[in-house]
Amino acid sequence: MLIPWPYPDEGGYRPEPPGPPPDDEDARLAALVAQRLSSDWTTRRQQIVVTVQNRVVILAGVVAGPEARRVAGEIAWDVGGVGDVCNALRLAGARRPRR
């Protein structure tokens, strides 16, 4: 028994379509927010991790005080193209409540 195998030039050969392109906009926004956080004197030496998903900036880590937390959120909001900000920064020395 002989099974025909189509040549790539024939109409029966259809390669898999490429997957969705990586979201370069999220990477660009993360880089801009991180750059602005590192250049501001209030947030420069803080332990802030910036993640962006679907134009939502997620700030995580530990900051020295409430002023640094507030400024970090404002800086993230000021970047053009940001749709929302989730400020999950914790204050250094703040204890978590016991369960």
C-alpha positions in Angstrom: 0.0 0.0 0.0 1.3 3.4 -1.0 0.3 6.5 1.0 0.7 9.8 -0.9 2.6 12.5 0.8 2.0 16.1 -0.5 4.8 18.3 -1.6 5.1 21.7 0.0 4.2 23.3 -3.4 0.9 21.5 -3.5 -2.2 22.9 -2.0 -2.6 20.1 0.5 0.4 21.2 2.5 -0.4 23.8 5.2 2.2 24.6 7.8 1.1 25.4 11.3 0.2 29.1 11.6 2.6 31.0 13.8 1.6 31.6 17.4 0.6 35.1 18.6 3.5 37.5 18.7 4.9 38.4 22.1 3.4 41.5 23.6 6.2 44.0 23.2 4.0 46.8 24.6 4.0 45.1 28.1 7.8 44.8 28.0 8.2 48.4 26.9 5.9 49.6 29.7 7.8 47.5 32.3 11.1 49.0 31.1 9.8 52.6 31.2 8.3 52.2 34.7 11.4 50.5 36.1 13.6 53.3 34.5 11.5 56.0 36.1 11.4 54.3 39.5 15.2 54.0 39.4 15.7 57.7 38.5 13.4 59.1 41.3 15.1 59.9 44.5 12.2 58.5 46.6 12.1 55.1 45.0 15.7 54.7 43.7 17.0 52.4 46.4 13.8 50.5 47.1 13.3 46.8 46.4 10.6 47.1 43.7 9.7 44.5 41.1 7.8 45.7 38.1 5.6 43.3 36.1 3.2 44.3 33.3 0.3 42.1 32.0 -2.1 43.5 29.4 -1.1 47.1 30.2 -1.6 46.6 34.0 1.5 47.5 36.0 2.0 45.3 39.1 4.4 46.7 41.7 5.7 44.2 44.2 8.4 44.2 46.8 9.4 46.1 50.0 9.7 49.9 50.4 11.0 51.9 53.4 7.8 53.9 54.1 4.3 55.0 52.9 5.8 57.9 51.0 7.9 55.6 48.8 4.9 53.4 48.2 2.7 56.3 47.2 5.3 57.8 44.9 5.9 54.5 43.2 2.2 54.2 42.3 2.1 57.7 41.0 5.2 57.1 38.8 3.6 54.0 37.3 0.4 55.9 36.6 2.3 58.7 34.9 3.7 56.4 32.2 1.8 56.7 28.9 0.0 53.6 27.9 -0.6 52.2 31.4 -4.2 51.0 31.8 -4.1 50.2 35.5 -1.7 49.9 38.5 -1.8 47.3 41.2 0.3 48.6 44.0 1.2 45.5 46.1 4.3 47.1 47.7 4.8 46.2 51.4 6.3 48.5 54.0 9.6 47.4 55.6 9.2 46.3 59.1 5.4 45.9 58.8 4.2 42.7 60.2 1.6 40.5 58.6 -1.5 39.8 60.7 -1.6 36.4 62.3 -4.2 33.9 61.3 
